[in-house]
Amino acid sequence: MRLSKHDLFQMDDEWLKKLPAELLLEVSKRLLHDVKELQDRLNRNPTNSSCPPTSQAPWEKAGDAAKDKETPAESGTADATATDTVGDLPKETAGTSPAVANGPSPGKGSGKSPGRQPGSPGHGRTQKLAVTATCEHRPESCTACGLAADAGSQAYTAWDEIDIAPQVEGLIGLTFSVTRHRLLEVRCACGHVSRALPWRAPADDQWETTELGEWRLVGPRLAGVIVLLALRMRLSRASIRELLREVFDLTLSAGVIDETIREAGRASLPLEDALVADLVQTTQLHVDETSWPESGVLLWLWALVTPHTVLFLIGPRSREMLENALQDGYHGILISDGYVVYRAWENRLRCWPHLMRKLRGLAESSDHRVSGVGQEMQGIMKTLMAAIYAARTDPPPEALPLRHAADVDRLQHLCETHRTDRHEVLGGVVREFLYDWTVIFRPLAEPHLPLSNNAAEQALRHWVISRHISHGTRSEQGSRAFALLASLIETCRRRAASAWQYLATVIAAARKGLPLPAIPVIPATA
């Protein structure tokens, strides 16, 4: 554990002189460890770490010296002058930009620094809740010498956590609890005072504005309910706030509710790999995508669906999106529509209802010639579809490809004849048949294979309605949290498990840095 500012404030020459030799060695080791870590952090730059180029100071970027053609002495003088000028500004105007002489005024300012002014009243929770339980957190050992801290202790700060109490068997309804978490400080025999700290997840570039840790107003079970209301019940943040106030007399801000949802998404991130591992082991995988706006940018919501696992992803409509999701590759049968990205997978099936809808459009064309071709192709496909369904319950003595060879040949002849047809729609449909000919008619030889991609379309339907209500998401973090939480909710539903209860256990474990619980198992009766 790295020494905190509170720990360093207590360390001085006099304190070090009083330490026995063995304790002084332990303290030196801890200080040396921190110094090395801080030195490494100071040395990080875009050329030796994942720091972005924008983190580099302007004068450190390559080419700046040559571009400006200034000497080090001139640069240092300019920097010193700028620093001295800012330091001489009065306190009220130190945070503002100086006005340009003889230039237009940028606007009428009050002359005050931004933010809350010294002495002004703050704003906290106006609703006061009765504390129903107390939980004390004490340091396990002295942060200076490492010995067990077992001397007297006292609380130096605390936070309250509102949560839903565990249900009592035989009773219905929800009971809320308010737990006061008290952080203790303990004085060691060496004289050092160590403080207990709430666990916080390290900084993550993907979740830059979303913290994950123990210090939270909303408990894990209440957080699970909020996630369920937002995603499964499709309620807005304002509607959730109203429901909690009207039904449970609990006041939470829309900001706290939104932060809770994003925190739940960050807590669930490690489970994405477990979902992918389940997907790639199945013999059949249904895939579909639909548009999804993210703060004015058009992205796509992908659905990868099996009977007991669902994974949603939000990103561009590209082949890389699917390849990254399936990681090392998927060797089962991919069932999809005719989007060109899916042609990279040879072991796949085409959705016949998609093709039938296109043939119906041709059959209803106002062009008599095109309508005739569409009606004939539609009739052949209906005949083949009926034969496949019949073969599943009553296998014919003769294989379907042989029995319907004439129908398949006629359909292929029509496609070849109109491959370069002047009618744009007809030409596009027949070329689509020819490109995927083997994939489309594979179920003739294997009638047990599915003919439709309804599983993926049905999995997307709920979230398409959510998109119409919310108009998508507002940020990259929001999209990531939405996709992760939707995946877990839908997977739990397919496995006959409570999504609320499972999300609560995930959030509770993630806030303490513990291993996350496994995804609910597939029921034995499935």
C-alpha positions in Angstrom: 0.0 0.0 0.0 1.4 3.4 -1.0 1.9 6.0 1.7 -0.8 8.6 1.7 -0.5 12.3 2.3 -1.9 11.8 5.7 0.9 9.3 6.5 3.7 11.6 5.1 2.5 14.5 7.2 3.3 12.6 10.3 6.9 11.7 9.2 9.7 14.0 10.0 13.3 13.9 11.2 12.4 13.6 14.9 10.0 10.8 14.3 12.6 8.8 12.3 15.3 9.3 15.0 13.0 7.7 17.6 12.4 4.5 15.6 14.3 1.3 16.4 16.7 0.0 13.8 14.4 -2.8 12.6 11.4 -0.4 12.2 13.5 2.2 10.5 14.5 -0.4 7.9 10.8 -1.3 7.2 9.9 2.4 6.9 12.9 3.0 4.5 11.8 0.1 2.3 8.3 1.5 2.0 9.7 5.0 1.2 12.1 3.6 -1.4 9.3 1.6 -3.1 7.2 4.8 -3.3 10.1 6.9 -4.6 10.8 4.4 -7.4 7.2 4.2 -8.4 6.9 8.0 -8.5 10.1 8.3 -10.6 8.7 5.9 -13.1 5.5 7.8 -13.3 7.4 11.1 -13.9 9.3 9.4 -16.7 6.2 8.3 -18.6 5.6 10.0 -22.0 3.9 9.1 -25.3 7.1 7.3 -26.5 7.4 4.8 -23.7 3.8 4.3 -22.4 0.2 4.4 -23.4 0.0 8.1 -22.5 -1.8 10.1 -25.3 0.3 12.6 -27.4 -1.7 15.4 -25.9 -0.3 14.7 -22.4 3.1 15.9 -23.6 4.0 19.6 -22.9 4.2 21.8 -25.9 7.9 22.5 -25.5 8.7 18.8 -25.2 7.2 17.9 -28.6 9.6 17.1 -31.4 10.1 19.9 -33.9 8.9 22.7 -31.7 12.3 24.0 -31.0 13.2 24.1 -34.7 9.9 25.6 -35.6 10.1 28.5 -33.1 13.9 28.8 -33.5 14.3 30.1 -29.9 17.3 29.5 -27.7 16.9 27.7 -24.3 17.8 30.9 -22.6 15.0 32.8 -24.4 12.6 30.1 -23.7 13.4 30.0 -20.0 13.1 33.8 -19.8 9.7 33.7 -21.4 8.5 30.9 -19.1 9.8 32.7 -16.0 8.2 36.0 -17.1 4.8 34.3 -17.7 5.0 32.6 -14.3 5.8 35.8 -12.5 3.1 37.7 -14.2 0.4 35.1 -13.2 1.8 35.0 -9.7 1.4 38.8 -9.3 -2.3 38.7 -10.2 -4.7 39.4 -7.4 -6.6 36.4 -6.0 -9.9 37.4 -7.6 -8.5 37.5 -11.2 -5.8 34.8 -11.0 -8.0 32.3 -12.8 -9.1 34.6 -15.6 -7.4 35.6 -18.9 -6.0 39.1 -19.2 -7.9 41.4 -21.6 -6.2 42.2 -24.9 -5.3 45.8 -25.2 -7.5 47.8 -27.6 -9.4 44.6 -28.4 -13.1 43.8 -28.1 -14.3 42.7 -24.7 -15.0 39.0 -24.6 -18.0 39.7 -22.4 -19.1 41.3 -19.2 -17.6 39.2 -16.3 -18.1 39.6 -12.6 -14.3 39.5 -12.0 -14.8 36.5 -9.7 -13.1 33.1 -10.1 -15.3 30.3 -11.3 -16.9 27.9 -8.9 -18.3 28.3 -5.4 -17.1 31.4 -3.7 -15.5 31.3 -0.3 -18.0 31.6 2.5 -21.0 30.8 0.3 -23.3 28.0 1.7 -22.8 24.5 0.2 -25.5 22.1 -1.0 -25.8 18.6 0.4 -28.6 16.1 0.9 -31.7 17.7 2.3 -33.4 14.4 3.1 -32.1 13.1 6.4 -32.4 9.3 6.9 -32.3 7.4 10.1 -29.2 5.2 10.4 -30.2 1.5 10.9 -26.8 -0.1 11.1 -23.1 0.8 11.6 -20.0 -0.8 10.0 -16.5 0.1 11.1 -13.4 -0.1 8.9 -10.0 -0.2 10.6 -6.5 -0.5 9.1 -5.1 -4.1 9.2 -1.6 -2.9 9.9 0.5 0.2 10.4 1.3 1.8 7.0 4.7 2.9 8.3 6.2 -0.1 10.0 3.9 -2.9 8.9 3.1 -4.2 12.4 -0.4 -5.1 13.4 -2.3 -1.9 14.5 -4.2 -3.0 17.6 -4.1 0.1 19.8 -6.9 2.5 20.5 -8.9 3.8 17.5 -11.3 6.6 16.6 -13.4 7.5 13.6 -12.1 10.3 11.4 -14.8 10.2 8.7 -17.8 8.2 7.6 -20.4 7.8 4.8 -23.9 6.5 4.7 -25.1 3.8 2.3 -28.8 3.4 1.3 -29.6 -0.1 0.2 -32.5 -2.7 0.0 -32.3 -5.1 2.9 -32.2 -8.9 2.1 -35.7 -10.3 1.7 -37.1 -12.4 4.6 -38.5 -15.8 3.5 -42.3 -15.7 3.5 -42.6 -11.9 3.4 -43.1 -9.8 0.3 -42.1 -6.2 -0.3 -38.9 -4.2 0.1 -37.3 -2.8 3.2 -34.6 -0.1 3.0 -31.6 0.1 5.3 -29.2 3.0 5.9 -25.7 1.8 7.0 -23.2 4.2 8.4 -19.6 3.2 7.4 -17.1 4.6 9.9 -13.4 4.8 8.9 -11.1 4.5 11.8 -7.6 5.7 12.5 -5.3 3.7 14.8 -2.1 4.7 16.5 0.7 2.1 16.3 3.4 1.4 19.0 5.8 3.2 16.7 3.8 6.4 17.1 2.4 6.4 13.6 -1.3 6.9 13.1 -2.7 4.8 10.3 -6.1 5.4 8.6 -8.5 2.9 7.1 -9.3 3.8 3.5 -12.3 2.7 1.4 -11.3 0.5 -1.6 -11.2 2.3 -5.0 -10.5 0.8 -8.3 -7.5 2.1 -10.1 -7.9 4.7 -12.9 -9.1 3.3 -16.2 -8.8 5.2 -19.5 -12.0 3.6 -20.7 -14.0 4.7 -17.7 -12.3 8.1 -17.1 -15.3 9.8 -15.4 -16.8 6.7 -13.8 -15.4 5.7 -10.4 -15.7 2.3 -8.8 -15.3 1.8 -5.1 -16.8 1.3 -1.7 -17.7 4.9 -0.9 -21.1 5.1 -2.4 -24.5 6.5 -1.4 -26.4 3.8 -3.3 -26.0 0.3 -2.1 -25.5 -2.7 -4.5 -29.0 -4.1 -4.2 -30.6 -0.7 -4.8 -28.1 -0.2 -7.7 -29.4 -3.4 -9.2 -33.0 -2.2 -9.1 -32.0 1.1 -10.7 -30.2 -0.7 -13.6 -33.3 -2.9 -14.1 -35.6 0.1 -14.1 -33.5 1.9 -16.6 -32.7 -0.9 -19.1 -35.4 -3.6 -18.7 -38.3 -1.3 -17.9 -36.9 1.5 -20.2 -37.4 4.3 -17.6 -35.6 7.6 -18.0 -33.4 8.9 -15.1 -36.1 11.4 -14.3 -38.8 8.7 -14.2 -36.7 6.5 -11.9 -36.2 9.5 -9.6 -39.9 10.1 -9.5 -40.7 6.4 -8.9 -38.3 6.2 -6.0 -39.7 9.4 -4.5 -43.3 8.5 -4.9 -43.3 4.8 -4.0 -40.4 4.6 -1.5 -40.1 8.3 -0.3 -36.4 8.2 -1.3 -34.9 11.2 -3.0 -32.0 10.7 -5.3 -30.7 13.1 -8.0 -30.7 12.2 -11.7 -26.9 12.6 -11.6 -26.6 9.9 -8.9 -28.9 7.6 -10.8 -26.9 8.0 -14.0 -23.6 7.5 -12.1 -25.0 4.3 -10.6 -25.8 2.9 -14.0 -22.4 3.7 -15.4 -20.7 2.3 -12.4 -22.6 -0.9 -12.8 -21.4 -1.1 -16.4 -17.8 -0.7 -15.3 -18.3 -3.3 -12.6 -19.6 -5.8 -15.2 -16.8 -5.3 -17.7 -14.8 -8.5 -16.8 -17.9 -10.6 -17.5 -17.8 -9.7 -21.2 -15.0 -12.3 -21.7 -17.1 -15.0 -20.0 -20.0 -14.2 -22.3 -17.8 -14.5 -25.4 -16.4 -17.8 -24.1 -19.9 -19.2 -23.9 -20.8 -17.9 -27.3 -17.9 -19.4 -29.2 -18.6 -22.9 -27.7 -22.0 -23.1 -29.3 -22.8 -24.9 -32.5 -25.1 -22.1 -33.9 -24.8 -18.4 -33.4 -27.4 -15.9 -34.5 -26.1 -12.4 -35.4 -27.9 -9.2 -36.3 -27.4 -5.4 -36.0 -29.5 -2.3 -35.9 -28.7 1.4 -35.9 -27.8 3.1 -32.6 -27.2 6.9 -32.2 -24.5 8.0 -29.7 -24.7 11.7 -29.2 -25.4 12.4 -32.8 -23.0 9.8 -34.2 -24.6 6.9 -36.0 -23.3 3.6 -34.6 -24.8 0.1 -34.6 -26.1 -2.2 -31.8 -24.9 -5.7 -32.5 -26.6 -8.8 -31.0 -24.8 -12.2 -30.8 -27.4 -14.7 -29.7 -27.6 -18.3 -28.6 -30.4 -20.1 -26.7 -28.8 -19.2 -23.3 -26.4 -16.4 -23.9 -26.7 -12.9 -25.4 -23.9 -10.4 -26.1 -24.7 -6.8 -27.2 -22.1 -4.5 -28.6 -22.2 -0.9 -29.8 -19.8 0.3 -32.4 -19.3 0.7 -36.1 -20.9 -1.5 -38.7 -17.7 -3.2 -39.8 -16.1 -6.6 -40.0 -13.6 -5.8 -37.4 -16.4 -5.3 -34.9 -17.5 -8.9 -35.2 -14.0 -10.3 -35.4 -13.0 -8.5 -32.2 -16.0 -9.8 -30.4 -15.3 -13.4 -31.4 -11.6 -13.0 -30.6 -9.9 -16.2 -31.7 -12.7 -17.0 -34.2 -15.9 -18.9 -34.2 -16.1 -22.4 -35.8 -19.8 -23.1 -35.5 -22.6 -22.0 -37.9 -23.2 -18.3 -38.2 -26.8 -17.4 -39.0 -27.3 -13.9 -40.4 -29.0 -11.8 -43.0 -27.3 -10.8 -46.3 -25.0 -8.0 -45.0 -21.7 -8.3 -46.8 -19.6 -8.4 -43.6 -20.9 -11.9 -42.7 -19.5 -13.3 -46.0 -16.1 -13.6 -44.3 -17.5 -16.7 -42.5 -17.9 -19.6 -44.8 -19.7 -21.8 -42.3 -23.0 -19.8 -42.2 -26.6 -19.8 -43.1 -28.8 -17.1 -44.7 -32.1 -16.0 -43.2 -34.8 -17.1 -45.7 -37.5 -14.6 -44.4 -35.2 -11.8 -45.5 -35.0 -13.2 -49.0 -38.8 -13.9 -49.1 -39.5 -10.3 -48.3 -37.3 -9.1 -51.1 -39.0 -11.6 -53.5 -42.4 -10.3 -52.4 -41.3 -6.8 -53.2 -40.4 -8.0 -56.7 -43.7 -9.8 -57.0 -45.6 -6.6 -56.1 -43.7 -4.5 -58.6 -45.6 -2.3 -61.0 -43.4 -3.6 -63.8 -45.2 -6.6 -65.2 -42.0 -8.3 -66.4 -40.3 -7.9 -63.0 -43.5 -8.9 -61.2 -43.6 -12.1 -63.2 -40.0 -13.1 -62.3 -40.6 -12.2 -58.7 -43.7 -14.3 -58.4 -42.0 -17.4 -60.0 -39.0 -17.1 -57.7 -41.2 -16.6 -54.7 -43.3 -19.7 -55.6 -40.2 -21.9 -55.9 -38.8 -20.7 -52.5 -42.2 -21.4 -50.8 -42.1 -24.9 -52.2 -38.6 -25.5 -51.0 -39.4 -24.0 -47.6 -42.5 -26.2 -47.1 -40.4 -29.3 -48.1 -37.7 -28.5 -45.5 -40.3 -28.1 -42.7 -42.0 -31.3 -43.7 -38.7 -33.2 -43.8 -38.1 -32.3 -40.1 -41.0 -34.4 -38.9 -41.4 -36.9 -41.8 -38.1 -37.5 -43.6 -38.7 -38.3 -47.3 -37.2 -41.5 -48.8 -35.4 -39.3 -51.3 -32.9 -36.5 -50.4 -34.4 -33.1 -50.9 -31.7 -31.8 -53.3 -32.5 -34.7 -55.6 -36.3 -34.4 -55.2 -36.3 -30.7 -55.9 -33.4 -30.5 -58.3 -35.7 -29.2 -61.1 -36.9 -26.3 -58.9 -33.4 -25.4 -57.9 -32.2 -25.5 -61.5 -35.1 -23.3 -62.6 -34.4 -20.8 -59.8 -30.7 -20.7 -60.7 -31.6 -20.2 -64.4 -33.8 -17.2 -63.5 -30.9 -15.7 -61.4 -28.4 -16.1 -64.2 -30.7 -14.7 -66.8 -31.4 -11.5 -64.9 -27.9 -11.0 -63.3 -27.4 -7.9 -65.4 -31.0 -6.9 -65.7 -31.7 -3.2 -66.3 -34.1 -3.2 -63.4 -31.9 -2.2 -60.5 -33.8 -4.0 -57.7 -34.3 -7.3 -59.7 -30.6 -7.4 -60.6 -29.6 -6.7 -57.0 -31.8 -9.5 -55.6 -30.7 -12.2 -58.1 -27.0 -11.3 -57.6 -27.5 -11.7 -53.9 -28.9 -15.2 -54.5 -25.9 -16.1 -56.7 -23.3 -14.7 -54.3 -24.7 -16.8 -51.4 -26.1 -19.7 -53.4 -24.4 -22.5 -51.4 -25.1 -20.9 -48.1 -28.8 -20.3 -48.9 -29.6 -23.8 -50.0 -27.6 -25.7 -47.5 -30.8 -26.5 -45.4 -32.0 -28.6 -48.4 -29.3 -31.1 -47.6 -29.6 -30.6 -43.8 -33.3 -29.9 -43.1 -32.6 -29.6 -39.3 -30.8 -26.4 -39.7 -32.8 -23.1 -39.0 -34.1 -21.1 -41.9 -34.5 -17.8 -40.1 -32.5 -15.4 -38.0 -35.5 -14.7 -35.7 -33.6 -15.3 -32.5 -31.3 -12.3 -33.1 -34.1 -10.1 -34.3 -36.3 -10.9 -31.3 -33.4 -10.2 -28.9 -33.0 -6.8 -30.5 -36.7 -5.9 -30.5 -36.8 -4.7 -26.8 -33.7 -2.5 -27.3 -35.0 -1.0 -30.5 -38.0 0.2 -28.6 -35.6 1.6 -26.0 -33.8 3.4 -28.8 -37.0 5.1 -29.9 -37.7 6.3 -26.4 -34.2 7.4 -25.4 -32.8 8.3 -28.8 -29.7 6.2 -28.0 -26.9 7.0 -25.6 -24.9 10.2 -24.9 -21.3 9.1 -24.6 -18.9 6.3 -25.2 -19.0 5.2 -21.5 -22.8 5.3 -21.6 -22.8 3.0 -24.7 -20.4 0.6 -23.2 -22.4 0.4 -19.9 -25.6 0.0 -21.8 -24.3 -2.9 -23.9 -22.7 -4.7 -21.0 -25.7 -4.4 -18.7 -28.2 -5.4 -21.4 -26.1 -8.5 -22.2 -26.2 -9.6 -18.5 -29.9 -8.9 -18.1 -30.9 -10.8 -21.3 -28.5 -13.7 -20.4 -30.0 -14.0 -16.9 -33.5 -14.0 -18.3 -32.6 -16.9 -20.7 -31.1 -18.8 -17.8 -34.1 -18.4 -15.6 -32.1 -16.3 -13.1 -32.9 -13.1 -11.3 -31.1 -10.3 -13.1 -31.5 -8.0 -10.2 -30.1 -10.4 -7.6 -27.1 -11.2 -9.9 -26.3 -7.6 -10.7 -26.4 -6.8 -7.0 -23.8 -9.4 -6.2 -21.6 -8.3 -9.1 -21.7 -4.6 -8.0 -21.0 -5.6 -4.4 -17.9 -7.7 -5.3 -16.6 -5.1 -7.8 -16.8 -2.3 -5.2 -14.5 -4.2 -2.9 -12.1 -5.4 -5.6 -13.1 -9.0 -5.1 -13.5 -11.7 -7.9 -16.9 -11.3 -9.6 -19.5 -14.1 -9.2 -19.8 -16.5 -12.2 -22.6 -15.9 -14.7 -25.7 -18.0 -13.6 -25.5 -21.6 -14.9 -27.8 -22.9 -17.6 -30.8 -24.7 -16.0 -30.6 -28.5 -16.1 -34.1 -28.6 -17.7 -33.1 -26.4 -20.6 
